Amino acid sequence: MKQYIPTHDIVLLTFDTLRYDVACAEWANGGTPNLGALLPDGWQERHSPGSFTYAAHQAMFAGFMPTPATPGPHPRLFAARFAGSETTVDQTFGFDAPEVVTGLAQVGYRTICIGGVGFFNRQTALSCVLPDLFHEAYWEPRLGVTEPRSTEFQVELAVERLQAIPAEQRIFLFINISALHQPNAHYLAGATGDTIESHAAALRYVDSQLPALFAALHQRNPTFMMLCSDHGTAYGDDGFYGHRLAHPSVWTVPYADCCLEEADASA
């Protein structure tokens, strides 16, 4: 990641609760054409650092992104500096701060959070912890899990902020995409409850809303993007439902990173 700083805008999209198997299936069958164009090699299988949103994001912001599902050690993109780290290499962006949001701010980045699930709604002391790391943090009910058009509104707000900030000012944009989280039955016609099929339908909806975001980023600067789930969720797998539990449906997540210009050239 060091090679992209300070020349590139940095973007982290977390597809909250997205299952790895669903992401791969929709990529393979053409259900997510916009992500398919951005990620011609598909999703990487990785293991989440946490089984629910708060834990996973605390770890990811500290530099512990989802880990490749193969034996390591695996070098990290960015990391807080500390003695004895075995996964910090020459190309790792190191920072003297507890998390990367402050670390990027220290080198001149404007940091922006567009929240989604409840841990970003700033309605309690706990739900202020993560958004308060950023220069700008946004949440309102239309960005949350109960709004069927949440991704549309999140992208609309992101585009508004990207266009308002001069390109000379590099930005770190974080969006917690909420649509995949329960409840998601409203994305599947005739569904009476959340299922893995409605989860997939939610992902197809999310994909349909992303082109405006990609276009706005492309108009500003070259952009290094990280796209991943923070954790998955169970829909009856081995009798389990939901997350904040240890099951492959929860700890196995999709991950990808790319330079937006490179992705455009290969599409």
Backbone as a ProteinNet text record, in pm:
[ID]
protein_1_A
[PRIMARY]
MKQYIPTHDIVLLTFDTLRYDVACAEWANGGTPNLGALLPDGWQERHSPGSFTYAAHQAMFAGFMPTPATPGPHPRLFAARFAGSETTVDQTFGFDAPEVVTGLAQVGYRTICIGGVGFFNRQTALSCVLPDLFHEAYWEPRLGVTEPRSTEFQVELAVERLQAIPAEQRIFLFINISALHQPNAHYLAGATGDTIESHAAALRYVDSQLPALFAALHQRNPTFMMLCSDHGTAYGDDGFYGHRLAHPSVWTVPYADCCLEEADASA
[TERTIARY]
81.9	0	85.3	209.2	295.5	312	311.4	332.6	217.5	101.3	-15.2	-32.2	52.3	39.5	159.2	137.7	11.9	-49	-18.8	-64.1	-207.8	-259.2	-390.1	-491.4	-616.6	-724.8	-732.8	-774	-785.1	-931.2	-983	-1123.9	-1133.4	-1211.4	-1244.7	-1396	-1444.1	-1585.8	-1603.2	-1680.3	-1713.2	-1859	-1877.1	-2009.3	-2057.5	-2122	-2149	-2229.7	-2174.8	-2241.3	-2235.7	-2169	-2167.7	-2095.2	-2162.6	-2104.6	-2013.2	-1904.8	-1810.5	-1876	-1952.8	-2011.5	-2110.9	-2185.6	-2282.1	-2210.4	-2106.5	-2030.7	-1972.6	-1915.5	-1854.1	-1958.7	-2071.3	-2175.5	-2231.6	-2257.1	-2311.9	-2209.2	-2081.7	-1976.8	-1972.7	-1981.4	-1968.8	-2088.4	-2208.2	-2327.1	-2368	-2286.4	-2314	-2412.6	-2443.6	-2538.5	-2484.8	-2351.9	-2288.8	-2195.5	-2251	-2167.2	-2071.4	-2108.7	-2020.4	-1900.9	-1924.5	-1812.9	-1732.8	-1800.1	-1730	-1632.6	-1671.6	-1582.5	-1465.1	-1490.9	-1385.4	-1288.7	-1341	-1262.8	-1264.7	-1188.8	-1194.6	-1149.7	-1070.7	-1026.6	-1113.6	-1218.7	-1311.1	-1263.4	-1328.1	-1302.6	-1198.7	-1119.4	-1028.6	-1102	-1072.4	-1125.7	-1035.8	-1095.9	-1018.3	-1093.5	-1022.1	-1080.5	-1091.1	-1209.7	-1233.2	-1160.6	-1116.5	-1058.2	-1163.4	-1292.2	-1397.3	-1527	-1613.5	-1737.8	-1857.8	-1836.3	-1943.9	-1882	-1965.5	-1921.1	-1820.6	-1850.1	-1763.3	-1624.2	-1617.7	-1488.1	-1408.8	-1474.7	-1405.6	-1351.3	-1428.8	-1382.6	-1273.4	-1281.2	-1172.4	-1041.2	-1046.4	-926.1	-880.7	-974	-936.4	-876.2	-934.1	-878.7	-738.5	-709.7	-575.6	-476.7	-524.3	-436.3	-451.1	-541.7	-560.2	-679.5	-656.6	-759.5	-784.1	-895.9	-917.4	-794.2	-759.8	-636.2	-659.8	-572.2	-588.4	-606.5	-696	-730.5	-629.1	-503.6	-392	-286.8	-197.6	-95.7	-11.8	21	98.1	242.7	308.6	249.3	218.9	124.2	81.8	113.2	195	226	99.4	102.1	-14.7	3.6	-109.4	-108	-68.5	-121.7	-94.3	-95.5	-22.4	-8	39.7	-12.3	44.3	183.4	276.6	413	422.8	475.8	504.3	614	694.6	809.7	764.1	835.4	810.4	705.3	648	547.9	610.3	550.9	600.8	533	436.5	363.2	377.1	467.1	499.3	623.8	610.9	721.1	753.4	848.9	894.1	781.5	688.1	581	457.7	461.2	351.3	351.6	235.2	222.5	213.2	319.2	321.8	282.3	214.1	170.1	184.9	210.3	224.7	94.1	-5.7	-138.7	-208	-315.8	-383.9	-454.2	-487.4	-563.3	-530.3	-565.5	-525.1	-597.4	-714.6	-786.6	-702.6	-656.8	-568.5	-434.4	-383.5	-256.6	-259.5	-366.9	-378.7	-402.2	-476.9	-495.9	-362.9	-273.3	-143	-57.2	-83.2	-7.5	-90.7	-196.9	-267.1	-397.9	-446.3	-572.5	-693	-798.1	-927.9	-1004.6	-1051.9	-1113.1	-1264.3	-1334.8	-1480.6	-1540.7	-1637.6	-1710.1	-1856.5	-1906.4	-2048.9	-2099.7	-2169.4	-2209.7	-2327.7	-2348.2	-2457.5	-2527.8	-2469	-2533.3	-2523	-2586	-2604.1	-2478.2	-2365.2	-2241.4	-2186.2	-2252.9	-2209.2	-2315.7	-2422.5	-2534.2	-2521.1	-2417.6	-2387.5	-2502.9	-2586.9	-2699.2	-2666.4	-2552.7	-2508.3	-2358.6	-2304.2	-2159.9	-2083.6	-2132.2	-2064.4	-2067.4	-2179.2	-2191.1	-2127.5	-2060.4	-1978.8	-1831.6	-1788.8	-1645.8	-1585	-1642.5	-1584.3	-1601.6	-1721.6	-1733.4	-1654.9	-1633.9	-1561.1	-1412.9	-1364.5	-1225.8	-1204.6	-1311.5	-1302.8	-1323.4	-1266.3	-1295.5	-1444.5	-1501.9	-1643.7	-1708.3	-1822.6	-1894.4	-2043.5	-2107.6	-2247.9	-2327	-2444.3	-2542.5	-2678.6	-2777.7	-2917.8	-2998.2	-3123.7	-3199.2	-3200.9	-3198.7	-3204.5	-3076.1	-2969.7	-2845.9	-2839.1	-2939.4	-2932.8	-2997.6	-3003.7	-3039.6	-3186.7	-3272.9	-3415.5	-3461.1	-3373.3	-3409.6	-3375.8	-3476.5	-3448.4	-3359.4	-3352.2	-3270.3	-3141	-3096.5	-2983.9	-2857.9	-2823.4	-2700	-2709.5	-2826	-2846.3	-2816.2	-2867	-2847.7	-2703.8	-2640.5	-2500.3	-2411.2	-2433.6	-2354.3	-2380.9	-2504.4	-2539.1	-2462.6	-2457	-2384.3	-2234.6	-2182.1	-2038.4	-2001.3	-2080.2	-2052.9	-2057.9	-2154.4	-2165	-2038	-1986.5	-1866.1	-1742.6	-1733.2	-1618.9	-1613.1	-1728	-1731.2	-1708.5	-1734.5	-1718.4	-1575.5	-1495.2	-1358.3	-1262.9	-1178.2	-1085.6	-998.4	-968.3	-889	-750.6	-700.5	-568.4	-565.6	-683.1	-694.3	-721.5	-623.5	-644.8	-742.3	-821	-923.7	-910.3	-951.5	-975.5	-1125.1	-1190.2	-1334.9	-1366.6	-1445.4	-1492.5	-1644.7	-1698.2	-1843.5	-1874.9	-1961.5	-2013.3	-2148.1	-2148.7	-2268.6	-2362	-2481.3	-2570.5	-2674.2	-2694.6	-2810.2	-2810.4	-2692.6	-2685.2	-2724.6	-2713.3	-2746.8	-2898	-2932	-3073.9	-3135.3	-3259.9	-3349.3	-3318.2	-3323.2	-3299.4	-3405.9	-3513.9	-3619	-3683.5	-3678.9	-3744.6	-3676.5	-3560.8	-3494.6	-3537.7	-3617.9	-3659.8	-3812	-3867.4	-4013.2	-4075	-4176.1	-4248.3	-4187.7	-4068.8	-4003.4	-4076.8	-4092.2	-4157.4	-4058.7	-3934.7	-3830.3	-3694.5	-3591.7	-3455.7	-3404.6	-3343.4	-3285.5	-3155.1	-3080.7	-2959.5	-2992.3	-3113.9	-3155.7	-3183.6	-3243.9	-3266.5	-3136	-3042.7	-2907.9	-2841.3	-2854.9	-2798.7	-2868.1	-2999.5	-3073.5	-3027.3	-2997.2	-2946	-2812.5	-2727.2	-2598.1	-2617.4	-2712.4	-2738.6	-2786.1	-2868.2	-2910.4	-2790	-2705.9	-2587.7	-2504	-2478.6	-2397.4	-2456.8	-2587.1	-2651.8	-2632	-2596.4	-2582.2	-2438.7	-2341.2	-2200.9	-2142.7	-2195	-2129.6	-2111.4	-2207.1	-2193.5	-2076.3	-2054.3	-1940.4	-1809.6	-1800.3	-1676.8	-1647.1	-1750	-1730.6	-1680.5	-1736.4	-1693.8	-1549.3	-1510.2	-1371.1	-1277.9	-1316.9	-1233.8	-1210.4	-1306.1	-1294.5	-1199.7	-1166.8	-1082.6	-934.3	-897.1	-757.6	-748.7	-629.3	-616.2	-654.7	-717	-773.7	-733.4	-683.3	-660.1	-779.4	-842.9	-965.7	-945.8	-1003.3	-1014.7	-1163.4	-1204.6	-1344.4	-1351.4	-1435.7	-1442.6	-1568.8	-1596.6	-1696.4	-1626.8	-1697.1	-1641.8	-1662.3	-1767.6	-1799.8	-1915.5	-1939.4	-2055.3	-2171.5	-2267.4	-2381	-2439.9	-2500.8	-2555.3	-2705.4	-2751.4	-2894	-2932.5	-2913.8	-2945	-2831.4	-2713.2	-2597.2	-2565.5	-2572.6	-2546.4	-2628.9	-2745.4	-2833.1	-2809	-2708.8	-2675.5	-2748.7	-2781.2	-2841.7	-2771.1	-2751.1	-2692	-2540.2	-2481.9	-2336.2	-2300.1	-2178.7	-2119.4	-2110.1	-2067.6	-2048.2	-1940	-1879.8	-1768.3	-1819.3	-1837.4	-1883	-1824.6	-1791.2	-1733.7	-1817.1	-1948.3	-2032.8	-2012.1	-1956.3	-1931.5	-1787.4	-1693	-1552.6	-1491.9	-1557.7	-1506.5	-1568.2	-1484.5	-1534.3	-1466.7	-1533	-1471.1	-1385.3	-1276	-1186.1	-1129.2	-1106.2	-1033.5	-975.5	-864.3	-815.4	-766.2	-766.8	-728.7	-703.5	-631.6	-622.4	-732.4	-813.9	-930.9	-892.3	-784.3	-742	-705.2	-635.2	-597.4	-720.5	-819.9	-941.3	-1014.5	-1020.3	-1085.1	-1017.7	-886.6	-813.6	-837.9	-863.8	-881.7	-1026	-1118.3	-1259.1	-1297.4
-120.9	0	125.9	115.3	232.5	300.9	223	279.9	370.1	358.1	436.8	564.3	583.4	698.7	791.2	921.5	995.5	1025.3	949.5	983.6	941.6	841.5	784.3	817.8	831.6	822.8	677.8	657.2	524	499.8	384.4	351.8	213.3	202.6	74.6	59.4	-41.2	-75.6	-205.7	-202.6	-327.5	-361.2	-477.4	-527.8	-604.1	-533	-588.4	-717.9	-825.2	-955.3	-1039.5	-996.3	-1071	-1204.7	-1310.5	-1444.2	-1465	-1539.4	-1569.7	-1652.6	-1755.3	-1841.9	-1766.8	-1675.7	-1597.3	-1499.6	-1433.7	-1340.7	-1411.7	-1529.5	-1603.6	-1653.4	-1701.7	-1752.8	-1641.8	-1525.2	-1414.9	-1359.8	-1359.9	-1319.5	-1416.3	-1546.3	-1648.8	-1649.7	-1623.8	-1633.8	-1500.1	-1397.9	-1267.7	-1182.7	-1220.9	-1144	-1011.2	-996.1	-870.6	-819.8	-772.9	-735.9	-620.9	-528.1	-415	-456.1	-538.6	-594.5	-690.7	-761.4	-851.5	-778.5	-660.5	-581.6	-526.3	-489.9	-434.8	-543	-664.3	-775.1	-892.5	-882.9	-987.3	-1123.3	-1129	-1256.9	-1304.5	-1231.1	-1273.1	-1240	-1303.5	-1278.1	-1374.5	-1326.2	-1412	-1467.5	-1591.3	-1649.4	-1609.5	-1547.3	-1503.1	-1532.7	-1515.7	-1534	-1399.4	-1370.8	-1244.1	-1239.4	-1119.1	-1104.7	-1095	-1094.7	-1083.5	-1142.9	-1184.3	-1250.7	-1157.5	-1028.2	-930.8	-795.2	-699.1	-573.9	-497.5	-476.7	-393	-454.1	-581.6	-647.8	-649.7	-682.5	-692	-557.1	-450.7	-319.7	-263.5	-288.2	-245.9	-309.7	-439	-508.1	-456.6	-440.2	-396.5	-256.6	-165.4	-31.1	-31.2	-129	-140.1	-206.6	-251.3	-311.3	-460.8	-520.8	-665.4	-696.4	-682.1	-711.5	-862	-906.1	-1049.6	-1119.9	-1234.1	-1305.7	-1412	-1424.1	-1530.5	-1666.8	-1746.5	-1876.3	-1983.7	-1949	-2039	-2016.1	-2110.5	-2090	-1965.6	-1893.4	-1769.4	-1787.8	-1679.2	-1547.1	-1469.8	-1377.5	-1297.7	-1150.4	-1086.8	-945	-860.1	-755.8	-668.6	-542.1	-488.3	-364.6	-246.2	-239.3	-127.8	-181.1	-112.2	-163.1	-53.8	-55	27.4	-26.4	63.4	20.3	-36.4	-158.3	-215.9	-319.6	-334.3	-423.8	-568.9	-643.9	-785.4	-826.3	-732	-768.5	-856.4	-971.1	-1064.1	-1046	-956.7	-938.9	-797.8	-718.3	-585.8	-597.4	-555	-566.6	-428	-422.7	-293.4	-213.8	-281	-211.5	-186.6	-229.9	-201.4	-52.4	10	147.6	142.5	186.9	188.3	323.7	324.1	450.2	443.9	560.2	573.1	624.8	538.5	569.9	437.1	438.1	312	249.8	331.6	280.7	364.1	307.5	365.4	495.7	516.9	641.4	760.2	753.7	858.4	856.9	737.8	727.1	797.4	782.8	852	1001.6	1037.6	1180.8	1246.9	1176.7	1232.9	1263.3	1196.4	1224.4	1303.9	1369.1	1466.5	1423.7	1305.9	1259	1316	1346.1	1379.1	1248.6	1218	1088.8	1103.2	1014.1	1022.7	885.8	882	759.4	775.8	683.2	676.4	547.2	561.9	447.4	373.1	255	170.5	103	-2.6	-76.8	3.2	-50.9	24.8	69.9	0.8	42.2	173.4	230.6	358.8	468	441.2	536.6	650.9	647.8	755.5	784.7	686.2	703.9	659.7	593.4	550.8	577.6	566.3	583.6	481.1	356.1	251.5	279.9	326.8	348.6	478.7	550	666.1	630.1	517.3	485.1	482.2	407.9	394.8	521.5	577.6	699.2	818.7	825.4	939.8	939.2	834.3	831.6	923.2	959.2	1025.4	1176.2	1249.7	1392.4	1415.8	1336.3	1347.6	1210.9	1205.5	1080.3	1105.4	1018	1037.9	911.6	932.3	825	887.4	826.3	859.9	734.8	726.3	602.7	553.1	642.8	597.9	527.2	533.5	462.4	327.3	296.4	180.5	55.5	-45.4	-180.3	-194.8	-109.4	-125.1	-52.1	26.5	104.6	25	-13.9	-92.3	-21.7	111	185.9	237	171.4	223.2	243.6	149.1	163.8	282	300	416.8	545	556	677.2	688.9	577.1	582.5	628.7	574.3	613.3	759.8	800.6	940.6	1035.2	1003.4	1087.1	1082.8	965.4	953.7	1036.9	1029.9	1107.3	1256.3	1297.2	1438.4	1486.3	1407.6	1447.1	1442.1	1342	1331.1	1449.6	1495.8	1608.2	1741.1	1747.2	1872.4	1898.2	1792.7	1804.7	1815.2	1916.9	1930.8	1805.9	1772.2	1652.4	1660.4	1781.8	1796.6	1744.1	1739.6	1686.5	1536.6	1456.3	1311.7	1272.1	1167.3	1125.7	977.3	943.5	804.6	792.4	720.2	702.6	561.9	555	427.1	423.8	316.7	298	159.8	157.1	31.6	4.8	-83.2	-109.9	-199.4	-147.9	-211	-305.8	-302.7	-369.9	-521.4	-582.7	-728.7	-780.9	-695.2	-734.2	-760.7	-845.1	-861.6	-729	-695.3	-771.3	-747.7	-853.8	-837.8	-905.5	-955.2	-1022.4	-930.6	-797.7	-704	-698	-760.4	-761	-878.4	-968.2	-1087.4	-1091.7	-1079.6	-1076.9	-1203.3	-1182.9	-1294.7	-1352.3	-1306.4	-1359.9	-1314.2	-1405	-1372.1	-1366.6	-1400.3	-1394.2	-1395.6	-1363.5	-1358.5	-1500.4	-1519.1	-1646.4	-1619.4	-1724	-1704.8	-1651.9	-1684.2	-1632.1	-1482.3	-1434.4	-1289.8	-1215.9	-1282.7	-1227.5	-1205.9	-1304.7	-1291.6	-1181.2	-1170.9	-1064.4	-927.6	-916.2	-790.3	-755.2	-854.4	-827.9	-779.9	-838.1	-791.6	-646.5	-611.8	-472.4	-381.4	-419.7	-338.8	-315.7	-422.2	-411.5	-309.4	-307.4	-217.4	-70.4	-41.1	97.7	149.1	62.3	100	183.1	176.9	251.4	399.9	465.2	609	636.7	549.1	565.7	548.1	442.1	417.8	533.2	586.7	698.1	822.3	851	968.9	954.7	836.5	813.8	829.6	775.6	781.7	926.1	1013.1	1152.3	1232	1179.6	1254.3	1221.1	1102.5	1061.1	910.6	858.6	713.1	670.5	555.2	512.4	369.1	348.4	212.6	171.8	60.1	16	-117.6	-130.2	-256.3	-286.5	-404.2	-443.8	-576	-583.8	-708.4	-711.9	-828.4	-842.9	-836	-787.1	-788.4	-924	-991.8	-1125.8	-1176.7	-1305.9	-1361.2	-1376.9	-1461.4	-1487.3	-1621.8	-1687.9	-1822	-1815.4	-1895.8	-1911.8	-2057.9	-2105.4	-2244.1	-2341	-2292.9	-2378.8	-2456.1	-2587.9	-2673.4	-2630.7	-2574.6	-2531.6	-2391.9	-2322.2	-2187.6	-2080.6	-1972.2	-1856.1	-1729.6	-1635.3	-1508.2	-1514	-1424.1	-1418.4	-1388.5	-1342	-1338.3	-1480	-1570.3	-1709.8	-1766.5	-1878.2	-1937	-2047.5	-2013	-2108.4	-2064.5	-2158.2	-2118.8	-2017.5	-2020.2	-1924	-1782.5	-1770.1	-1639.6	-1596.4	-1686.8	-1642	-1643.9	-1708.3	-1710.3	-1594.9	-1504.8	-1382	-1356.8	-1281	-1239.5	-1115.8	-1108.2	-992.8	-968.9	-843.6	-806.5	-667.9	-639.8	-502.9	-477.6	-351.9	-318.2	-169	-129.5	10.4	34.4	133.2	154.2	174.7	245.9	265.4	133.3	48.9	-81.9	-165.9	-159.9	-236	-186.4	-52.4	2.5	-45.6	-50.4	-88.7	-232.7	-318.3	-460.4	-496.6	-404.6	-435.8	-438.2
0	0	0	46.4	54.2	-81.2	-188.9	-322.1	-366.6	-302.3	-342.4	-259.9	-161.3	-72.5	-93	-120.5	-115.3	-251.7	-355.5	-490	-518.7	-447	-475.7	-366	-406.1	-309	-263.1	-139.5	-81.5	-44.9	-83.3	-57	5.8	110.9	171.8	171.2	98	97.4	174.1	282.2	349.2	318.1	258.2	224.8	348.9	437.9	570.5	561.1	620	634.1	507.3	401.8	276	291.2	251.4	254.6	134.7	156.7	49.7	-60.1	-24	-125.8	-212.7	-152.5	-229.4	-322.3	-273.4	-356.7	-477.9	-457.3	-567.7	-666.6	-616	-704.8	-792.6	-734.3	-812.7	-910.4	-872.7	-966.8	-1084.4	-1057.7	-1162.3	-1256	-1204.3	-1290.8	-1351.9	-1332.7	-1393	-1316.8	-1192.8	-1113.7	-1065.5	-1066.8	-1022.2	-1132.6	-1243.1	-1357.8	-1330.2	-1244.5	-1217.8	-1132.6	-1033.1	-957.2	-1044.6	-1133.6	-1224.2	-1314.2	-1361.9	-1446.8	-1367.8	-1242.8	-1158	-1113	-1093.7	-1037.7	-1135.5	-1245.6	-1347.8	-1298.3	-1192.6	-1136.7	-1021.9	-992.3	-888.8	-748.3	-652.1	-510.9	-455.8	-361.7	-286	-163.9	-128.8	-6	110.1	210.2	326.1	455.3	565.9	698.2	768.1	821.2	889	1023.1	1065.1	1198	1308.8	1272.8	1373.6	1323	1414.6	1376.2	1373.8	1403.5	1391.6	1360.9	1327.7	1266.3	1351	1477.1	1559.7	1572.4	1606.7	1623.4	1493.7	1383.8	1255.4	1211.7	1228.5	1183.6	1273.9	1403	1490.6	1444.9	1410	1364.8	1228.9	1135.5	1000.9	1002.5	1078.6	1085.7	1146.3	1231	1288.8	1193.9	1077.4	978	962.3	1038.3	1031.7	942.4	811.9	714.4	709.5	648.2	634.4	577.7	635.1	605.5	500.1	397.6	298	364.1	308.3	366.5	327.4	340.2	312.8	421	443.4	546.5	520.3	625.7	615.4	655.7	696.5	722.6	594.7	604.7	490.9	516.6	431.8	449.9	448.6	528.7	539.2	456.5	407.4	330.3	417.3	536.5	627.4	769.6	856	992.2	1085.8	1206.7	1312.7	1345.4	1363.6	1391.8	1533.6	1544	1674.7	1659	1761.8	1756.8	1744.6	1659.9	1648.6	1547.8	1474.3	1374.5	1267.1	1240.2	1139.6	1005	995.8	871.3	815.4	871.9	819.6	732.3	605.3	510.1	454.5	362.6	310.9	245.9	180.8	110	195.8	320.7	412.5	448	445.1	493.1	645.4	712.1	857.5	912	1025.4	1084.3	1235.7	1293.4	1438.1	1496.7	1492.5	1542.9	1572.2	1646.6	1676.8	1557.5	1456.1	1341.1	1216.8	1102	974.1	943.4	998.9	972	1018.7	1141.8	1193.3	1121.5	1091	1020.2	885.5	810.6	682	701.1	803.6	831.9	862.7	929	964.3	842.4	729.1	606.9	506.9	555.3	472.8	411	441.4	382.5	457.4	381.5	438.3	454.4	574.1	600.2	610.8	542.7	530.9	559.5	648	682.1	643.3	563	534.2	596.6	708.2	787.3	729.1	784.9	739.8	856.5	910.6	1019.4	1149.5	1255	1377	1447.1	1427.4	1492.8	1437.9	1338.1	1281.6	1296.1	1371.5	1370.3	1470.4	1556.1	1649.7	1746.5	1771.2	1862.7	2004.7	2022.5	2154.9	2164.7	2285.7	2301.5	2218.8	2218.1	2142.8	1993.2	1942.6	1798.3	1751.6	1843.3	1805.8	1790.2	1844.6	1849.3	1710.4	1618.7	1485.2	1400.8	1389.3	1307.1	1359.9	1491.5	1547.2	1511.4	1449	1402.6	1282.2	1211.8	1081.3	1092.5	995.6	984.9	961.4	873.1	839.6	859.6	925.8	945	927.2	851.1	815.8	846.9	901.5	915.8	932.8	872.4	892.4	858.1	897.3	876.6	732.3	635.6	496.9	451.7	531.8	500.6	571.2	652.4	739.7	684.2	768.7	724.4	687.4	735.9	708.1	582.4	519.3	400.9	274.2	194.1	73.9	-28.4	-25.1	-120.1	-56	49.6	127.9	45.5	-42.6	-119.9	-215.8	-274.9	-361.7	-285.3	-163	-85.3	-35.1	-1.8	40.1	-74.4	-193.1	-309.5	-344.8	-338.8	-368.3	-276.9	-148.7	-53.2	-79.2	-109.5	-138.8	-260.5	-364.1	-485.4	-455.2	-375.4	-337.8	-267.6	-174	-102	-193.3	-279	-370	-464.9	-509.2	-601.7	-531.8	-403.7	-330.3	-285.2	-276.7	-227.1	-345	-351.5	-464.2	-480.5	-604.4	-631.9	-570.8	-549.6	-488.3	-344.5	-282.8	-146.5	-155.1	-118.4	-121.6	-11.2	-38.7	56.4	88.2	208.4	246.1	268.4	178.8	184.4	233.2	337.9	390.3	383.5	324.5	321.3	377.2	476.9	530.5	463.6	364.6	284.9	365.6	391.5	489.4	429.2	298.4	238.4	256.6	267.4	276.6	413.9	514.4	650.5	661.9	756.3	783.5	829.8	789.9	703.1	555.1	475.1	331.7	245.3	306.9	231.4	128.5	153	61.4	-75.2	-90.3	-221.2	-308.3	-255.9	-330.3	-332.8	-452.2	-466.9	-407	-324.8	-267.1	-141	-102	17.3	142.1	237.8	363.9	479.4	452.6	554.1	488.6	566.2	513.5	486.3	370.4	329.8	256.7	225.9	148	9.2	-41.9	-172.3	-167.1	-58.6	-48.2	-21.2	45.8	65.2	-70.9	-160.7	-295.6	-373.2	-358.2	-425.9	-377.2	-248.3	-194.5	-257.8	-279	-342.8	-486.3	-557.3	-694	-693.2	-595.4	-583.1	-556.1	-461.3	-429.2	-554.8	-628.9	-750	-847.8	-858.5	-955.3	-921.2	-797	-752.8	-756.2	-783.4	-770.4	-885.1	-1009.7	-1117.8	-1090.8	-1028.4	-1002.6	-909.7	-811.9	-721	-796	-876.1	-950.9	-1046.3	-1109.7	-1203	-1130.4	-1013.6	-937.7	-891.4	-851.1	-811	-930.2	-1042.3	-1162.8	-1207.9	-1182	-1224	-1135.5	-1017.4	-924.5	-942.5	-903.4	-894.8	-919.4	-944	-934.7	-793.1	-783.4	-655.5	-625	-503.9	-456.4	-372.1	-412.4	-348.2	-279.4	-161.3	-90.6	-74.6	-117.2	-110	-35.8	66.5	141.7	226	277.5	382.3	517.2	616.5	751.7	818.7	781.6	831.4	746.9	751.4	684.2	781.5	745.3	832.8	796.9	893.1	872.9	850.2	756.6	728.8	750.1	869.5	901.4	878.6	842.3	820	948.2	939.6	1056.6	1177.5	1152.3	1260.1	1311.4	1256.6	1302.4	1221.7	1288.3	1223.9	1273.4	1183.6	1220.1	1226.3	1304.9	1318	1463.3	1489.5	1622.7	1677.3	1588.1	1622.9	1531.7	1574.1	1499.7	1407.5	1280.7	1179.7	1046.4	956.6	827.3	750.2	762.6	692.2	743.5	864	925.6	907.7	929.7	926.8	786.9	688.3	551.5	474	422.8	361.5	227	138.4	12.3	31.5	-45.2	-39.5	-178.5	-211.3	-333.2	-313.4	-379.8	-387.1	-528.6	-567.7	-705.1	-714.2	-817.9	-856.6	-958	-934.4	-1019.2	-1164.3	-1190.8	-1329.9	-1394.5	-1322.8	-1376.8	-1403.8	-1315.3	-1336.1	-1458.9	-1477.1	-1595.2	-1722.1	-1722.4	-1842.3	-1879.9	-1780.1	-1808.7	-1836.9	-1806.8	-1823.1	-1971.4
[MASK]
+++++++++++++++++++++++++++++++++++++++++++++++++++++++++++++++++++++++++++++++++++++++++++++++++++++++++++++++++++++++++++++++++++++++++++++++++++++++++++++++++++++++++++++++++++++++++++++++++++++++++++++++++++++++++++++++++++++++++++++++++++++++++++++++++++++++++++

